[in-house]
Amino acid sequence: MNSKMFSLAVVVSSVASMAFAGESVADKPTGFRFFNNHLTIKPYVSLAYTYDSNVDTTKHASDDSIFMVNPGVDFEWKGDRWSLVGTLWYRYNAYCDYSDELGENSYGESLKYNWTTSKPGEKGWSLALAERYAYISQNDSLTSGDGRGLWRDRERFDASAALERRFTERWHSDLMGQYDWLDYKNDTGRYAPLYGWQEFSAGLEAGFAASKWTDLLVAGGYSGYRQKGGSGGERNYSNESQVWTVMGGIGTHATEKIQYRLLVGASWLEYGGHRGADSGWTYQLSGNWRVTRQVQLSLLGSSYYQPSERTCGSAVKVSSLSAGVSYLTLGDKLNLNANIAFRYEENVYSDKYLASGNDYDEEILSARLGATYTINRWMSLFATLSWEEEWCEDHDDYDYDRFRGTVGVRFHY
């Protein structure tokens, strides 16, 4: 089924969010605690400076300096068999040279709810619900995971649900559904419009624990997309598409240090009111290995179809793979991390009247180094270095490379 159905990240920067988000174990902020420590609230404020070598992400680069302020609050509410985790945040980026075009607000929130009637791997029911909303200011990396965004604000909302039933210690099944919505604010005259979409997905998975550590899995799913933009007219064009996916593979049944999931299969796409079709292999990969208490390795990959953000009346297939490592040292006060990621976006269908020569494929390679040092329970320092390069097949005028360096301080409780 579609990789989005399992709430996996669908871009190559996703592993970075696992490898770089970890806080130091020592002096970890405790937050405000209520109701016999069942509810914990953790406010924070981050201040940072970033140098960006290529703000436009174009072949002819223009650099800029960016100052950022990011207040927010995280919370966690735990019961005997359930937990509710959420965050509320705001961010403002102040550009030195592009202050008029890119000085914009970003804000958002997210909630995750989990409920179970049994311990992991035992007979019982489990329910997972999640939702997220974000209004994101114009200029972000192409691999940010929330749309391209170059010189255009955008809104993103998604909600998902997964219900699992473990019939025995060996047999289990999962029913999943998701809604995803992306909308671009194309009110700038600097570049051509970008196109968002909305998606409905549903899927079913069954598994058998063949051993203590391994699940045998089979899954199937359906996704229906609707791309924003024009439709109809003399060509009877439709901006709707459908995807069917069948996969099988293996995953973790129960282990303390290693978690993994590998599914491979095939997907079928029908696009533009049955005017176009495509099919091919698809995969879904995730893994996490806590080698020691200080060292952790992560791996993430997926492939899936979606409407093109760049061209109305087009569909693309995205394939991605990324890996990361994090290391705690200096008495667990310093967290060092590294990440490398690759993304390939293949144009699989274009309405020739609408594409206008924009039906090219793209490759993006990125690497990142980061460090977080926890001074005490109230303050942390952080720094990141990232590099990104893109190649556009048959359109080398769109090739670019980009370097970003960030240093900052985070106040927390």
Kinemage of the C-alpha trace (Angstrom):
@kinemage 1
@onewidth
@group {chain A} dominant
@subgroup {mainchain}
@vectorlist {calphas} color= white
{ca met a 1} P 0.000 0.000 0.000
{ca asn a 2} L 0.998 3.644 -0.178
{ca ser a 3} L 3.876 4.388 2.181
{ca lys a 4} L 2.008 7.388 3.582
{ca met a 5} L -0.507 5.010 5.092
{ca phe a 6} L 1.962 4.018 7.771
{ca ser a 7} L 2.740 7.677 8.600
{ca leu a 8} L 6.306 7.247 7.411
{ca ala a 9} L 8.080 10.339 6.100
{ca val a 10} L 7.930 10.499 2.348
{ca val a 11} L 11.002 12.593 1.780
{ca val a 12} L 14.672 11.944 2.302
{ca ser a 13} L 15.075 14.364 5.193
{ca ser a 14} L 12.901 12.222 7.436
{ca val a 15} L 15.749 10.278 8.989
{ca ala a 16} L 17.299 13.591 9.989
{ca ser a 17} L 14.298 14.271 12.192
{ca met a 18} L 15.115 11.073 14.100
{ca ala a 19} L 18.880 11.482 14.150
{ca phe a 20} L 18.957 15.164 15.057
{ca ala a 21} L 15.963 15.667 17.318
{ca gly a 22} L 17.326 13.739 20.303
{ca glu a 23} L 18.011 15.634 23.526
{ca ser a 24} L 20.798 14.878 25.942
{ca val a 25} L 19.872 12.376 28.629
{ca ala a 26} L 21.665 14.276 31.371
{ca asp a 27} L 19.884 17.367 32.664
{ca lys a 28} L 16.922 16.713 30.356
{ca pro a 29} L 14.187 19.337 30.857
{ca thr a 30} L 11.574 18.085 33.268
{ca gly a 31} L 8.755 20.488 32.396
{ca phe a 32} L 5.745 21.448 34.476
{ca arg a 33} L 4.031 18.370 35.919
{ca phe a 34} L 0.380 18.010 36.920
{ca phe a 35} L -2.067 15.307 38.069
{ca asn a 36} L 0.478 13.110 39.860
{ca asn a 37} L 2.983 13.507 36.998
{ca his a 38} L 0.553 12.168 34.380
{ca leu a 39} L 0.609 15.489 32.471
{ca thr a 40} L 3.925 17.139 31.532
{ca ile a 41} L 4.161 20.514 29.766
{ca lys a 42} L 7.503 21.705 28.336
{ca pro a 43} L 7.737 25.277 26.991
{ca tyr a 44} L 10.762 26.415 24.982
{ca val a 45} L 12.181 29.279 22.917
{ca ser a 46} L 14.881 28.841 20.246
{ca leu a 47} L 17.002 31.632 18.732
{ca ala a 48} L 19.220 30.917 15.727
{ca tyr a 49} L 21.299 32.380 12.912
{ca thr a 50} L 21.569 30.698 9.477
{ca tyr a 51} L 23.762 31.410 6.486
{ca asp a 52} L 22.158 30.191 3.222
{ca ser a 53} L 24.395 30.088 0.135
{ca asn a 54} L 21.489 29.734 -2.325
{ca val a 55} L 18.211 31.240 -1.153
{ca asp a 56} L 16.593 30.832 -4.590
{ca thr a 57} L 17.800 27.217 -5.011
{ca thr a 58} L 18.843 28.108 -8.577
{ca lys a 59} L 21.930 27.660 -10.730
{ca his a 60} L 22.833 31.336 -10.274
{ca ala a 61} L 22.936 31.443 -6.471
{ca ser a 62} L 22.156 34.402 -4.205
{ca asp a 63} L 23.131 34.078 -0.547
{ca asp a 64} L 21.551 35.593 2.567
{ca ser a 65} L 21.680 35.646 6.363
{ca ile a 66} L 18.606 34.625 8.347
{ca phe a 67} L 17.702 35.212 11.999
{ca met a 68} L 15.059 32.924 13.522
{ca val a 69} L 12.920 32.950 16.655
{ca asn a 70} L 10.894 29.828 17.484
{ca pro a 71} L 8.774 29.661 20.658
{ca gly a 72} L 6.629 26.620 21.360
{ca val a 73} L 5.312 24.158 23.893
{ca asp a 74} L 5.308 20.344 23.978
{ca phe a 75} L 3.097 18.245 26.215
{ca glu a 76} L 2.531 14.595 27.097
{ca trp a 77} L -0.437 13.154 28.995
{ca lys a 78} L -0.206 9.497 30.037
{ca gly a 79} L -2.730 7.053 31.399
{ca asp a 80} L -2.503 3.366 32.248
{ca arg a 81} L -3.153 2.199 28.679
{ca trp a 82} L -3.103 5.426 26.656
{ca ser a 83} L -1.005 8.495 25.899
{ca leu a 84} L -1.598 11.860 24.221
{ca val a 85} L 1.401 13.785 22.866
{ca gly a 86} L 1.214 17.210 21.251
{ca thr a 87} L 3.049 20.366 20.290
{ca leu a 88} L 2.195 23.967 19.447
{ca trp a 89} L 4.805 26.177 17.751
{ca tyr a 90} L 5.493 29.486 16.006
{ca arg a 91} L 8.488 30.534 13.896
{ca tyr a 92} L 9.606 33.791 12.323
{ca asn a 93} L 12.522 34.035 9.884
{ca ala a 94} L 14.017 37.503 9.375
{ca tyr a 95} L 16.049 37.721 6.141
{ca cys a 96} L 18.687 40.427 5.742
{ca asp a 97} L 18.616 40.830 1.940
{ca tyr a 98} L 15.202 39.305 1.196
{ca ser a 99} L 13.301 40.843 4.106
{ca asp a 100} L 10.421 42.099 1.931
{ca glu a 101} L 9.896 38.822 0.035
{ca leu a 102} L 10.674 36.173 2.668
{ca gly a 103} L 10.050 37.696 6.108
{ca glu a 104} L 7.039 35.568 6.942
{ca asn a 105} L 5.386 33.747 9.850
{ca ser a 106} L 5.112 29.987 10.232
{ca tyr a 107} L 3.018 28.182 12.831
{ca gly a 108} L 1.465 24.829 13.502
{ca glu a 109} L 0.363 22.100 15.872
{ca ser a 110} L 0.249 18.313 16.071
{ca leu a 111} L -1.413 15.632 18.217
{ca lys a 112} L -0.785 11.883 18.578
{ca tyr a 113} L -3.001 9.539 20.580
{ca asn a 114} L -2.231 5.884 21.368
{ca trp a 115} L -4.413 3.371 23.222
{ca thr a 116} L -3.957 -0.355 23.838
{ca thr a 117} L -5.535 -3.133 25.861
{ca ser a 118} L -2.398 -5.276 26.145
{ca lys a 119} L 1.372 -5.267 26.262
{ca pro a 120} L 3.358 -5.237 22.974
{ca gly a 121} L 3.072 -8.543 21.142
{ca glu a 122} L 0.215 -9.856 23.295
{ca lys a 123} L -3.398 -10.534 22.305
{ca gly a 124} L -5.535 -7.386 22.301
{ca trp a 125} L -6.486 -4.137 20.541
{ca ser a 126} L -4.390 -1.060 19.738
{ca leu a 127} L -5.474 2.299 18.306
{ca ala a 128} L -3.270 5.121 16.983
{ca leu a 129} L -4.648 8.522 15.925
{ca ala a 130} L -2.628 11.476 14.654
{ca glu a 131} L -3.202 14.883 13.092
{ca arg a 132} L -0.980 17.795 12.097
{ca tyr a 133} L -1.502 21.300 10.724
{ca ala a 134} L 1.153 23.803 9.593
{ca tyr a 135} L 1.222 27.138 7.813
{ca ile a 136} L 4.728 27.330 6.384
{ca ser a 137} L 6.468 30.475 5.153
{ca gln a 138} L 7.870 30.697 1.700
{ca asn a 139} L 11.451 29.526 1.391
{ca asp a 140} L 12.346 26.020 2.568
{ca ser a 141} L 14.404 23.111 1.317
{ca leu a 142} L 12.949 20.938 -1.424
{ca thr a 143} L 13.455 18.012 0.963
{ca ser a 144} L 11.667 19.601 3.918
{ca gly a 145} L 8.740 17.191 3.699
{ca asp a 146} L 5.983 19.816 3.533
{ca gly a 147} L 6.099 20.831 -0.114
{ca arg a 148} L 8.563 22.817 -2.184
{ca gly a 149} L 7.605 26.263 -0.943
{ca leu a 150} L 10.117 28.382 -2.855
{ca trp a 151} L 8.690 31.953 -2.717
{ca arg a 152} L 5.204 30.631 -1.923
{ca asp a 153} L 3.507 30.187 1.442
{ca arg a 154} L 1.644 26.927 1.896
{ca glu a 155} L -0.696 25.101 4.268
{ca arg a 156} L -0.461 21.421 5.136
{ca phe a 157} L -2.909 19.238 7.054
{ca asp a 158} L -2.948 15.481 7.515
{ca ala a 159} L -4.799 13.060 9.753
{ca ser a 160} L -4.383 9.298 10.130
{ca ala a 161} L -5.836 6.374 12.060
{ca ala a 162} L -4.614 2.794 12.538
{ca leu a 163} L -6.491 0.041 14.361
{ca glu a 164} L -4.629 -3.177 15.181
{ca arg a 165} L -6.074 -6.441 16.429
{ca arg a 166} L -3.770 -9.166 17.771
{ca phe a 167} L -5.803 -12.355 17.661
{ca thr a 168} L -3.005 -14.425 19.249
{ca glu a 169} L 0.641 -13.842 20.033
{ca arg a 170} L 1.391 -14.769 16.414
{ca trp a 171} L -1.525 -13.508 14.259
{ca his a 172} L -2.486 -9.847 13.866
{ca ser a 173} L -4.103 -7.448 11.389
{ca asp a 174} L -4.234 -3.679 10.902
{ca leu a 175} L -6.804 -1.356 9.315
{ca met a 176} L -5.511 2.098 8.328
{ca gly a 177} L -6.806 5.330 6.833
{ca gln a 178} L -5.363 8.756 6.082
{ca tyr a 179} L -6.305 12.185 4.705
{ca asp a 180} L -3.637 14.569 3.386
{ca trp a 181} L -4.109 18.150 2.101
{ca leu a 182} L -1.547 20.600 0.664
{ca asp a 183} L -2.388 24.102 -0.597
{ca tyr a 184} L -0.015 26.697 -2.103
{ca lys a 185} L -0.531 30.463 -1.829
{ca asn a 186} L 0.429 31.445 -5.381
{ca asp a 187} L 0.179 35.201 -4.887
{ca thr a 188} L 3.756 35.964 -5.899
{ca gly a 189} L 4.619 37.010 -9.423
{ca arg a 190} L 8.239 35.916 -9.107
{ca tyr a 191} L 7.691 32.313 -10.205
{ca ala a 192} L 5.029 30.200 -11.904
{ca pro a 193} L 2.352 28.593 -9.698
{ca leu a 194} L 2.826 25.413 -7.703
{ca tyr a 195} L 0.038 22.857 -7.313
{ca gly a 196} L -1.152 21.221 -4.128
{ca trp a 197} L -3.513 18.285 -3.769
{ca gln a 198} L -5.757 16.327 -1.432
{ca glu a 199} L -5.568 12.570 -0.856
{ca phe a 200} L -7.718 9.885 0.746
{ca ser a 201} L -6.091 6.523 1.530
{ca ala a 202} L -7.166 3.225 3.047
{ca gly a 203} L -5.292 -0.013 3.618
{ca leu a 204} L -5.297 -3.404 5.266
{ca glu a 205} L -2.338 -5.391 6.592
{ca ala a 206} L -2.019 -8.897 8.039
{ca gly a 207} L 0.956 -10.408 9.839
{ca phe a 208} L 2.193 -13.688 11.289
{ca ala a 209} L 4.980 -13.830 13.903
{ca ala a 210} L 7.124 -16.599 12.466
{ca ser a 211} L 9.688 -16.230 15.235
{ca lys a 212} L 10.344 -14.208 18.351
{ca trp a 213} L 11.934 -11.435 16.293
{ca thr a 214} L 10.260 -11.580 12.858
{ca asp a 215} L 6.806 -10.835 11.465
{ca leu a 216} L 5.777 -12.000 7.995
{ca leu a 217} L 3.629 -9.212 6.507
{ca val a 218} L 1.269 -8.727 3.559
{ca ala a 219} L -0.478 -5.420 2.820
{ca gly a 220} L -2.750 -3.821 0.240
{ca gly a 221} L -4.057 -0.307 -0.160
{ca tyr a 222} L -5.840 2.305 -2.257
{ca ser a 223} L -5.214 6.052 -2.613
{ca gly a 224} L -7.291 8.652 -4.430
{ca tyr a 225} L -5.705 12.036 -5.286
{ca arg a 226} L -7.111 15.295 -6.603
{ca gln a 227} L -4.597 17.849 -7.828
{ca lys a 228} L -5.432 21.523 -7.437
{ca gly a 229} L -5.580 23.399 -10.735
{ca gly a 230} L -7.644 23.529 -13.912
{ca ser a 231} L -9.604 20.582 -15.335
{ca gly a 232} L -12.182 19.982 -18.026
{ca gly a 233} L -12.131 21.931 -21.290
{ca glu a 234} L -11.940 20.572 -24.812
{ca arg a 235} L -9.496 17.822 -23.828
{ca asn a 236} L -11.842 16.525 -21.129
{ca tyr a 237} L -8.911 16.573 -18.710
{ca ser a 238} L -9.442 15.386 -15.124
{ca asn a 239} L -7.117 16.257 -12.236
{ca glu a 240} L -8.038 13.081 -10.316
{ca ser a 241} L -5.875 9.951 -10.014
{ca gln a 242} L -5.991 6.549 -8.317
{ca val a 243} L -3.286 4.244 -6.987
{ca trp a 244} L -3.508 0.557 -5.958
{ca thr a 245} L -0.627 -1.105 -4.108
{ca val a 246} L 0.143 -4.666 -2.969
{ca met a 247} L 3.231 -5.483 -0.879
{ca gly a 248} L 4.746 -8.205 1.264
{ca gly a 249} L 7.742 -8.420 3.556
{ca ile a 250} L 9.048 -8.728 7.106
{ca gly a 251} L 9.118 -6.622 10.265
{ca thr a 252} L 10.043 -6.668 13.929
{ca his a 253} L 7.862 -8.762 16.226
{ca ala a 254} L 9.550 -7.944 19.548
{ca thr a 255} L 13.076 -6.749 20.308
{ca glu a 256} L 14.645 -4.242 22.642
{ca lys a 257} L 17.421 -2.816 20.451
{ca ile a 258} L 16.409 -3.358 16.807
{ca gln a 259} L 13.235 -2.282 15.033
{ca tyr a 260} L 12.798 -2.765 11.304
{ca arg a 261} L 10.200 -2.995 8.566
{ca leu a 262} L 10.772 -3.971 4.912
{ca leu a 263} L 7.962 -4.344 2.371
{ca val a 264} L 8.269 -4.659 -1.415
{ca gly a 265} L 5.567 -4.979 -4.050
{ca ala a 266} L 3.914 -3.255 -6.988
{ca ser a 267} L 1.782 -0.142 -7.556
{ca trp a 268} L -0.599 0.823 -10.352
{ca leu a 269} L -1.462 4.437 -11.202
{ca glu a 270} L -4.373 5.747 -13.284
{ca tyr a 271} L -4.158 9.493 -13.867
{ca gly a 272} L -6.178 12.249 -15.541
{ca gly a 273} L -9.501 10.436 -15.823
{ca his a 274} L -7.882 7.239 -17.173
{ca arg a 275} L -5.925 9.257 -19.760
{ca gly a 276} L -2.605 8.021 -18.345
{ca ala a 277} L -1.352 4.941 -16.519
{ca asp a 278} L 1.857 3.662 -14.974
{ca ser a 279} L 2.964 0.699 -12.884
{ca gly a 280} L 6.126 -0.534 -11.260
{ca trp a 281} L 7.914 -1.838 -8.189
{ca thr a 282} L 7.450 -0.090 -4.874
{ca tyr a 283} L 9.029 -0.429 -1.448
{ca gln a 284} L 8.805 0.701 2.143
{ca leu a 285} L 11.777 0.537 4.522
{ca ser a 286} L 12.362 1.714 8.072
{ca gly a 287} L 14.857 0.627 10.689
{ca asn a 288} L 16.331 1.694 13.995
{ca trp a 289} L 19.193 0.000 15.836
{ca arg a 290} L 20.295 1.150 19.282
{ca val a 291} L 23.804 -0.284 19.093
{ca thr a 292} L 24.646 0.925 22.599
{ca arg a 293} L 22.995 3.386 24.940
{ca gln a 294} L 25.066 6.135 23.282
{ca val a 295} L 24.941 5.049 19.599
{ca gln a 296} L 21.839 4.780 17.432
{ca leu a 297} L 21.509 4.036 13.686
{ca ser a 298} L 18.452 4.822 11.550
{ca leu a 299} L 17.370 3.903 8.025
{ca leu a 300} L 14.335 5.052 6.038
{ca gly a 301} L 13.111 4.656 2.472
{ca ser a 302} L 9.926 4.598 0.408
{ca ser a 303} L 8.484 4.952 -3.084
{ca tyr a 304} L 5.029 6.237 -4.015
{ca tyr a 305} L 2.992 8.115 -6.622
{ca gln a 306} L 1.650 11.646 -6.225
{ca pro a 307} L 0.486 14.545 -8.426
{ca ser a 308} L 3.262 16.859 -9.566
{ca glu a 309} L 3.707 20.025 -7.510
{ca arg a 310} L 5.517 21.691 -10.412
{ca thr a 311} L 3.161 21.042 -13.362
{ca cys a 312} L -0.617 20.947 -13.681
{ca gly a 313} L -1.872 17.729 -15.269
{ca ser a 314} L 1.165 15.639 -14.288
{ca ala a 315} L 1.990 12.749 -11.976
{ca val a 316} L 5.359 11.732 -10.513
{ca lys a 317} L 6.813 8.721 -8.746
{ca val a 318} L 9.070 9.507 -5.794
{ca ser a 319} L 11.790 7.131 -4.559
{ca ser a 320} L 13.882 7.972 -1.497
{ca leu a 321} L 16.479 6.441 0.790
{ca ser a 322} L 18.269 7.932 3.802
{ca ala a 323} L 20.437 6.863 6.722
{ca gly a 324} L 21.473 8.558 9.965
{ca val a 325} L 23.561 8.019 13.075
{ca ser a 326} L 23.507 9.747 16.474
{ca tyr a 327} L 26.082 9.559 19.271
{ca leu a 328} L 25.882 10.729 22.897
{ca thr a 329} L 29.119 11.725 24.628
{ca leu a 330} L 30.589 14.031 27.302
{ca gly a 331} L 28.412 12.515 29.989
{ca asp a 332} L 25.430 12.462 27.627
{ca lys a 333} L 25.493 16.259 27.376
{ca leu a 334} L 26.637 16.309 23.718
{ca asn a 335} L 24.591 14.706 20.928
{ca leu a 336} L 26.457 14.374 17.612
{ca asn a 337} L 24.571 13.275 14.505
{ca ala a 338} L 25.007 12.760 10.776
{ca asn a 339} L 22.633 12.035 7.909
{ca ile a 340} L 22.803 11.347 4.171
{ca ala a 341} L 19.769 11.120 1.901
{ca phe a 342} L 18.800 10.664 -1.756
{ca arg a 343} L 15.522 11.426 -3.543
{ca tyr a 344} L 14.530 10.670 -7.148
{ca glu a 345} L 11.394 12.206 -8.628
{ca glu a 346} L 10.375 10.604 -11.935
{ca asn a 347} L 7.752 12.164 -14.174
{ca val a 348} L 5.429 9.306 -15.185
{ca tyr a 349} L 2.551 11.172 -16.843
{ca ser a 350} L 2.057 14.663 -18.305
{ca asp a 351} L -0.774 16.237 -20.253
{ca lys a 352} L 1.243 17.518 -23.237
{ca tyr a 353} L -0.909 20.652 -23.492
{ca leu a 354} L -0.332 21.550 -19.841
{ca ala a 355} L 3.243 20.381 -19.173
{ca ser a 356} L 4.885 22.882 -21.586
{ca gly a 357} L 8.275 21.175 -21.384
{ca asn a 358} L 8.286 20.843 -17.576
{ca asp a 359} L 8.007 17.046 -17.567
{ca tyr a 360} L 11.618 16.399 -16.492
{ca asp a 361} L 12.984 14.097 -13.771
{ca glu a 362} L 14.860 15.335 -10.684
{ca glu a 363} L 17.541 13.898 -8.374
{ca ile a 364} L 18.414 15.407 -4.993
{ca leu a 365} L 21.324 14.416 -2.746
{ca ser a 366} L 21.741 15.927 0.710
{ca ala a 367} L 24.026 15.504 3.714
{ca arg a 368} L 23.865 16.962 7.197
{ca leu a 369} L 25.968 17.188 10.363
{ca gly a 370} L 24.596 18.391 13.674
{ca ala a 371} L 25.404 18.809 17.342
{ca thr a 372} L 23.366 19.659 20.454
{ca tyr a 373} L 25.032 20.462 23.776
{ca thr a 374} L 22.870 20.601 26.926
{ca ile a 375} L 24.373 23.101 29.359
{ca asn a 376} L 21.732 22.511 32.042
{ca arg a 377} L 18.004 21.924 32.352
{ca trp a 378} L 17.305 25.486 31.139
{ca met a 379} L 19.630 25.942 28.156
{ca ser a 380} L 21.032 24.049 25.146
{ca leu a 381} L 23.283 25.057 22.267
{ca phe a 382} L 22.918 23.600 18.767
{ca ala a 383} L 24.608 23.794 15.363
{ca thr a 384} L 24.002 22.170 11.953
{ca leu a 385} L 25.796 22.077 8.615
{ca ser a 386} L 23.845 20.881 5.566
{ca trp a 387} L 24.592 20.502 1.865
{ca glu a 388} L 22.102 19.837 -0.929
{ca glu a 389} L 22.506 19.333 -4.675
{ca glu a 390} L 19.911 18.781 -7.390
{ca trp a 391} L 20.218 17.487 -10.960
{ca cys a 392} L 17.398 17.873 -13.500
{ca glu a 393} L 17.585 15.476 -16.420
{ca asp a 394} L 17.733 17.292 -19.810
{ca his a 395} L 17.308 20.644 -18.007
{ca asp a 396} L 20.709 21.473 -16.545
{ca asp a 397} L 19.716 25.132 -16.251
{ca tyr a 398} L 17.699 24.038 -13.189
{ca asp a 399} L 20.648 22.297 -11.486
{ca tyr a 400} L 21.837 23.835 -8.236
{ca asp a 401} L 23.812 23.246 -5.046
{ca arg a 402} L 23.128 24.768 -1.638
{ca phe a 403} L 24.942 25.066 1.680
{ca arg a 404} L 23.334 26.079 4.982
{ca gly a 405} L 25.000 26.604 8.347
{ca thr a 406} L 23.045 27.249 11.568
{ca val a 407} L 24.018 28.058 15.149
{ca gly a 408} L 21.549 28.709 17.943
{ca val a 409} L 20.483 28.524 21.553
{ca arg a 410} L 17.372 26.907 23.023
{ca phe a 411} L 15.852 27.892 26.377
{ca his a 412} L 13.636 25.233 27.933
{ca tyr a 413} L 12.174 24.005 31.178
